[in-house]
């Protein structure tokens, strides 16, 4: 089905599962019919595993290769009271991973014997030469990484030559030889049998601390799960994958802690308060769209150390102060992002470019803020419907971020031109690279030619899934409560969407500070229920005109009315979409 509101968007209703399985689930749970359909679709015969994952879903840390060796070395360090240097990457996953290691190890070491470095964009991801130099000069004997290290062969060799051991905790795919570390804990190592291959960097760090607590016969460090949930959601790893729900269990348990005002991070609680987040109804969307961007703003428009300090501070006044700084950083990031977008658009006008005709938006600026490039590339890709490359030209080397559209594989595009690049990496929809300035012009020509040859990939969009058809009379508190048991939602555990046929809309009004939201009631066969359509005020006329409409929606809750409501996502036409795989 084609969207009426968003050009090019296609929706597809999932096939109905076995009626006998749906009946079995309804009988077992006494649940709403749409919920039983959902469980049957997503879980099949293993549907009970989808409901309310808890601590029993967590796997033993000793299933990770390298865990025993890492703990052996840590126990030696504890007995000898060694100096330990933690290095975390500067994004939200690395920051929370470093905070988990710091909080988890600190009780076992003398005061001031553990130091942390979180790097910054100028030094790049992973261990840097300045970090290695500092580790040697300050006489550390053990380095532990969070969310990095698997690719730092040279730096870890330098540390070893200086008599410093390294424990790597990472979740990135190894791309070559493994570093000569005393232990490597990474579920993507060849032959590693850990069931959850989608741990975030903070998840791997948490497993190390869990393993240490087990070795020392201490309680599991569940108070750290607020940090684990933040990094897991921010890094967009699947919350569930092929029946494994460990990440979802992390987040679910963390939300339970947060709702009680508990957890390890006073600074996070201060940030929640500043952002007016309802801790009792916190969601992955709150973390992903409100909290994580504030932490990441520190590496885009400020100092990542501020974000790390917020996560570990135990002083209420400092927590308040650091939360305010992060919010200010985010405002600066928004201003810088808007300014760079304006500069990019000005370059497009000045040069008479037409990205839609060219099949590629390739923009370069002198010394553009590298922390903003990806955000601007995403904006341009969305605006023009073509892949976007936004490049910051330095004195000798330029660095770029790329974003894609449709099924165009931007990573494969870069791989095809790797002879022109110094470094590159990423995945199908987002990537980055560095290039010598003398190769920039040739690279632009080559990428443009490649894009033109793959124009059809930009037009092909995967259909957005609809889980089931829904009748308005089925929308009640029982259905909402049922759906809540499948949360938290996020990557790998998509929030359910439903289709309501033959409906109309009444009592429409615009709400919000800038009247940007649309609300009203949706009616079907004499039954009606309230709905809210966030940031859809501009579609008021389309909703008014829909007399036998088809609404794509989710099921939510209105805190003000203390009742269930629908979240409108789209209006669709009755025609079936053409075969987009053809």
Secondary structure by P-SEA (a helix, b strand, c coil): ccccccccbbbbbcccccaaaaaaaaaaccccaaaaaaaaaccccccccccccccccccccccccaaaaaaaaaaaaaaabbbbbbbbcccaaaaaaaaaaaaacccccccccbbbbbccccccccccaaaaaaaaaacccbbbbccccccaaaaaaaaaaacbbbbbbcccccccccccccccccccccccccccccccaaaaaaaaaaaaaaaacccccccaaaaaaaaaaaaccccccccccaaaaaaaaaaaaaaacccccaaaaaaaaaaccccccccccccccccaaaaaaaaacccaaaaaaaaccccaaaaaaaaaaaaaaaaaaaaaaaaaaaaaaaaaaaaccccccccbbbbbbccccccaaaaaaaaaaaacccbbbbbbbccccccbbbbbcccccaaaaaaaacccccccccccccccccccccaaaaaaaaaaaaaaaaccccccccbbbbcbbbbcccccaaaaaaaaaacccccccccbbbbbcbbbbcccccccccccbbbbbbbcccbbbbbbbcccccaaaaaaaccbbbbbbbbbbbccccbbbbbbcccccccccccccc
